[in-house]
Amino acid sequence: MNNPKVLIVDDDPMIRDALAEILSSIGGYNTEIAVNGSEGIKKIKDNKYDIVFTDLTMPNITGMDLLKEAKKVNSDIPVVVITGYSTIENAVAAMREGAYDFVTKPFKIEKVISLADKIIGEKQLLDAITIKNDQKASLEKLNAELFSKLQEISVFQTLSTELDGLHSNREIYEKIVGMVTRLFVVKEASFGLIENGTLKIKSSIGVKKGNIPIKSTLFEKVVSSKNYYIAKCGEINPHTGTIIKTYFLSIPLSLNNEVFGILNLAEKSDGLGFSEDEIYLALNFAKKAALRIENNALYDVLYNNLVSALKSLVITIEARDPYTRHHSERVTAYSLEIAEIMGLSENDKEAIRFGGYLHDIGKIGVRDTVLLKPDRLTDEEIEEIRQHTVIGDNIMKPLKFFEKEKPIIRNHHEKFDGTGYPDGLKGEEIPLIVRIIALADSYDAMTSSRPYRKARSHEYALEEMVRCSNTQFDPEVVKAFLNTPCIKSKGIWILN
């Protein structure tokens, strides 16, 4: 609809001229004005308007009067009433009489333009589906189209949620094609990454994976224009090198205005081309996927930098105390074997892998005179050593990562009977991965030499594990530990 026609009725010249200027100059509408209600009604009877804007509080013939007369002339004409904040109740009453909407004075430019565009958009949709002299068929067609749109929106929302849950770019590369084909039924689809002048296909449906040279293909057009491209019948399909029989949609995925990947859809099952709505949906899906990929990449950089910094702290601690050197690695190794025996998930194992390495990070805050003391510690010094769990927790607390690892750092000295520190947690109040670390930590502490004593024997440590089962240690964790490969390799076959 080119230059829709708008009538503005208001006795205030400043209001009507300002509104006319907004709608004509910014909105591109063809505007006419009426200086009062009488003139407005006459114009409505003599002309056809797409929208009428009318003030409510005019002398003699009010906006409410004009609304009623306008509806008599044309019941479908959209009338927008203009009112002040103090008379919004009148605007609501006008809507009950058939007004489309209202705007309040002083009105915002974007509100006026948005409202006018919405009215015209709805009119265009209704005109497009109206079947002459068959209102029932028109409504059925409208309902079918609305249902189809709702389905598309629902699927798109589901896919967006799924994308947000994929924190590995490798997963996205593998799943993106299967996800997009839930939006479009196509026989051929692929996603590839651009590397060294080729498109390396990471996932596909209906075509083989492989490396496709970009030069002299439609992919070159996508990369150079940084925009989507629709190849038509007769062009060459870059997947197969054969002539395209139906439309082929190729969409770039970009980061920092550089194309890094291409998503391709072809051979729609209905044999038709891609509609504007379908292209819009596909573009938004590609943008969403590119944003998720970018966020994952930024997360990985931040995570890896943070991990490096934390590992440096652990190395610093172990450099201060030669007796605990490699202690964290051993604790982690024992714990992972226990986790394997107990059937823990990969997420739990990953938390053990990193949390075990960091569990003593709080010792960075313990004085060397205490940490390296060659004699037995005083009660005050023991209390200072115990504070390393709280210090470690305080180091990790500001970080938004490592939610499963934080309890390992704070609570690896808790005991199963509740007599541990710092929080006196008991039984299953202590997360299972923490109970595992606690046992592995105790075993390694007993079998390692300290400044004030030599290492205990392996057999002694195992006897202590069994003796303290159900008091210091979770009995199920003890049983699993005694069946780990590292223990069985030393000839210990008990509690099977």
Secondary structure, DSSP 8 states (H G I E B T S, - for coil): --S-EEEEE-S-HHHHHHHHHIIIIIT--EEEEESSHHHHHHHHHHS--SEEEEES--SSS-HHHHHHHHHHH-TT--EEEEEEGGGHHHHHHHHHTT--EEEEES--HHHHHHHHHHHHHHHHHHHHH--TT-HHHHHHHHHHHHHHHHHHHHHHHHHHHHHHT---HHHHHHHHHHHHTTTS-EEEEEEEEEETTEEEEEEEESS--SEEE-TTSHHHHHHHHTS-EEE-TTSB-TTTSSB-SS-EEEEEEEETTEEEEEEEEEEETT-----HHHHHHHHHHHHHHHHHHHHHHHHHHHHHHHHHHHHHHHHHHHHH-GGGTTHHHHHHHHHHHHHHHTT--HHHHHHHHHHHHHTTGGGGGS-HHHHT-SS---HHHHHHHHTHHHHHHHHHTT-SS-TTTHHHHHHTT--TTS--SSS---GGGS-HHHHHHHHHHHHHHHTS-BTTB----HHHHHHHHHHTBTTTB-HHHHHHHTTSHHHHTTT-----
